[in-house]
Amino acid sequence: MPVILVHGLFGSLDNLNGLNRALTEQFEVIAVDLRNHGQSFHSEEMTYTAMAEDLLELAAQLQLERPAMVGHSMGGKAVMMAAGLAPERVRGLVVADMAPVAYQQVRHQDVFSGLQAVIDAGCQTRKEADAVLEKHIHTAGVRQFLLKSYSGGSNVWRFNVAALRNAYENIMGWPGLPVPYDAPVLFIKGSESDYLLPEHQSAVQAQFPRARARVIQDTGHWLHAEKPQVFNRLVQDFLLALS
């Protein structure tokens, strides 16, 4: 069974490498860079419909027969929309720490400020970029995550900072599915994260009537990195049941 892995905002296809390695013996695994990230193309259009259509087009080009899709954060919304647009072409979903809702809270102001500061400073090395980022982002782990996409030179960041900033309302938003997706979906929540909350349950059930949820204790939004063995096992068990 083919499985498509999809990263979150400011990420790239290697973010889910640990899961990729855990799945490769049992599944055909394809990790992707979403548009405006990694080595994928840049575009001013950054909507969940566009991202979902990219995933569906990739599956068609690779002749993948009803792949399962696994998405973290923004990638979770992208795979949810792909399933909503073409339910007959998606076998099932794993959504890591994301709800099918619009979020009102602005969460990434410091990140955008830091990314732009690195561009404005014309940093030539990763060390220089980290020093500039530190003025805006105090958590070393967040800076190291962002610096995975540092490329230096005239194109400082592999992701398209301007397009992501301009589309931020779309990224935090959610248009809803055209019709409910009536296939198995596993939502995995980090217990300390506020992205997937009890008040989101009605929205989940309305759009994904066959959804079930699991919680990984003592983890935040980056549950796949904080508790990789637990996360990988939950995903593997779900996918094995699908195949």
HELIX and SHEET records of a PDB file:
HELIX    1   1 LEU A   13  LEU A   16  5                                   4    
HELIX    2   2 ASN A   17  LEU A   23  1                                   7    
HELIX    3   3 TYR A   48  GLN A   61  1                                  14    
HELIX    4   4 MET A   74  LEU A   85  1                                  12    
HELIX    5   5 PRO A   87  ARG A   89  5                                   3    
HELIX    6   6 GLN A  109  ALA A  121  1                                  13    
HELIX    7   7 ARG A  126  GLU A  134  1                                   9    
HELIX    8   8 ALA A  140  LEU A  147  1                                   8    
HELIX    9   9 VAL A  161  ASN A  166  1                                   6    
HELIX   10  10 TYR A  168  MET A  172  1                                   5    
HELIX   11  11 PRO A  198  HIS A  200  5                                   3    
HELIX   12  12 GLN A  201  GLN A  207  1                                   7    
HELIX   13  13 LEU A  223  GLU A  226  1                                   4    
HELIX   14  14 PRO A  228  LEU A  242  1                                  15    
SHEET    1   A 6 GLU A  28  VAL A  32  0                                        
SHEET    2   A 6 PRO A   2  VAL A   6  1                                        
SHEET    3   A 6 ALA A  68  HIS A  72  1                                        
SHEET    4   A 6 GLY A  92  ALA A  96  1                                        
SHEET    5   A 6 VAL A 185  GLY A 190  1                                        
SHEET    6   A 6 ALA A 211  ILE A 216  1                                        
END                                                                             
